[in-house]
């Protein structure tokens, strides 16, 4: 059985601000582009590639990508968003290649 490590933060931690900062970091890293269509002139959602229901850590930056509203709606119209995991991984990797970036740079970003 896998044990999760716990990070202890002060009780007054503002989780909304932490989540907003993480979202902003991911959007900035991907140059405010959808990883699928690479467009910047769209509304973006930061989406988890592997859903939390699979046990994936939602704070894992490598598991979160910006996608456009159109793709976000299509993903949630299917019975299981898990069916999109492969496509989102490929889209992420292609976007990183096109932008000349490395995933490790996102993981280690502060």
C-alpha positions in Angstrom: 0.0 0.0 0.0 1.3 3.4 -1.0 1.6 6.0 1.7 1.1 9.6 1.0 3.4 12.2 2.5 1.7 15.0 4.3 2.8 18.6 4.2 2.1 20.5 7.4 1.0 24.1 6.8 -0.1 26.7 9.3 -3.8 26.7 10.1 -4.2 30.1 8.6 -3.0 28.9 5.1 -5.1 30.5 2.3 -5.8 27.5 0.1 -7.7 29.6 -2.5 -4.6 31.7 -3.0 -2.3 28.6 -3.2 -4.6 27.1 -5.9 -4.8 30.4 -7.8 -1.0 30.7 -7.7 -0.6 27.1 -9.0 -3.1 27.7 -11.7 -1.4 30.9 -12.8 2.0 29.2 -12.8 0.7 26.4 -15.1 -1.0 28.9 -17.5 2.1 31.0 -17.6 4.4 28.0 -18.2 2.3 27.0 -21.2 2.2 30.6 -22.5 -1.6 30.8 -21.9 -2.2 28.2 -24.6 -4.5 25.2 -24.8 -2.2 22.1 -25.0 -4.5 20.6 -27.6 -5.2 23.3 -30.1 -2.3 25.6 -29.0 -4.6 28.7 -29.3 -4.2 31.6 -26.9 -7.5 33.4 -27.8 -9.7 31.0 -25.9 -11.0 30.6 -22.3 -8.7 28.2 -20.5 -9.3 25.6 -17.8 -6.5 23.9 -15.9 -7.4 20.3 -16.1 -6.0 17.1 -14.4 -4.8 14.6 -16.9 -5.3 11.6 -14.6 -8.3 12.3 -12.4 -7.9 12.4 -8.6 -10.3 9.4 -8.4 -7.4 7.3 -9.8 -5.3 8.2 -6.8 -3.2 10.8 -8.6 -2.0 13.7 -6.5 -3.9 16.8 -7.6 -0.9 19.0 -6.7 1.4 17.2 -9.2 2.1 19.9 -11.8 3.0 17.4 -14.5 -0.6 16.1 -14.2 -2.2 19.5 -14.8 -2.6 21.2 -18.2 -4.4 24.2 -19.7 -7.2 23.2 -22.1 -9.8 25.3 -24.0 -13.4 25.4 -22.9 -14.4 23.4 -26.1 -12.1 20.5 -25.2 -13.1 20.7 -21.5 -16.8 20.3 -22.4 -16.0 17.3 -24.8 -14.0 15.6 -22.0 -16.9 15.8 -19.6 -19.5 14.7 -22.1 -18.0 11.2 -22.2 -18.9 8.6 -19.5 -15.3 8.6 -18.2 -12.8 11.4 -18.5 -10.2 8.6 -18.0 -10.7 7.9 -21.7 -8.9 11.2 -22.5 -5.7 10.5 -20.4 -3.7 9.3 -23.4 -4.7 12.1 -25.6 -4.0 14.7 -23.0 -0.5 13.3 -22.3 0.2 13.4 -26.0 -1.1 16.9 -26.3 1.0 18.1 -23.4 4.1 16.5 -24.8 3.5 17.9 -28.2 2.8 21.4 -26.8 6.0 21.3 -24.8 8.0 20.2 -27.9 6.5 23.0 -30.0 7.2 25.6 -27.3 10.8 24.2 -26.7 10.1 23.6 -23.0 10.7 20.6 -20.7 8.3 19.2 -18.2 11.0 19.1 -15.5 11.1 22.9 -15.7 7.4 23.1 -14.7 7.8 20.5 -11.9 10.7 22.5 -10.3 9.2 26.0 -10.9 8.6 28.0 -7.8 
